[in-house]
């Protein structure tokens, strides 16, 4: 089992929290359809918060991939300069 850095642990914790919150909102939507638990405004606010959390996790992933790509770009530049000399 590999050790995870603090950033990876935080990212996983945020992803788990967003998934659990999404499941909670889904349960509330089903309860609203069948028997009514939350008001419509509360469901809409919950869905907006879930959407915001999802976008946040996607942005973290994209930023991480972009930074990894920039790191590789610098390594390839140094590799090319080594082959030229």
Secondary structure, DSSP 8 states (H G I E B T S, - for coil): -----HHHHHHHHHHHHHHHHHHHHHHHHHHHHHT--S-HHHHHHHHHHHHHHHHHHHHHHHHHHHHHHHHHHHHHHHHHHHHH-
